[in-house]
């Protein structure tokens, strides 16, 4: 890892650090409550790394859902990550895009879509550092949550709202950052329509 790229990427990822520690801790607490320790939190965050998918995973593990149910629900919830990856193929050209596509959570995608490498920093190393730091924050938060849940047992009722709160913060930030609001309005409209229809 290029230290220059890491130093340039860290300040860009600090907002994600704050969010991922909070929602990662919430995930770890919930996972611990259904009987899975910090080792499970670490490996789920290392290999699955999809916040909403992992929150769903806690529910599915707790309900002993079938493998088919898990596969279909995971595909439905995380399908957007495939679209994220396709939209970034050009940006990831020449860097071995498999990890970069795997790392595209909503927050990482937002950063990589808008962040530009500072002068003198290789853009590929800069983008990789952003992705790696973001995943590290999520892993750290989930492990802290699972360890805390084991040491200080308490009810986690309502903790899962942390993910919803993060999405609201991201939406507000996007609304403020761009002058055109049509995509946000369309997204809210389609979501409302499907809530009514389904």
Protein Blocks (a to p, Z undefined) as FASTA:
>chain_A
ZZklmmmmmmmmmmmmmmmmmmmmmmmmmmmmnopafklmmmmmmmnopmklmmmmmmmm
mnopafklmmmmmmmmmmmmmmmmmmmmmmmgonapmlmmmmmcfklmmmmmmpccdehi
afklmmmmmmmmmmmmmmmmmmmmmmmmmmmgcdfehklmmmmmmmmmmmmmmmmmpmbl
klmmmmmmmmmmmmmmZZ
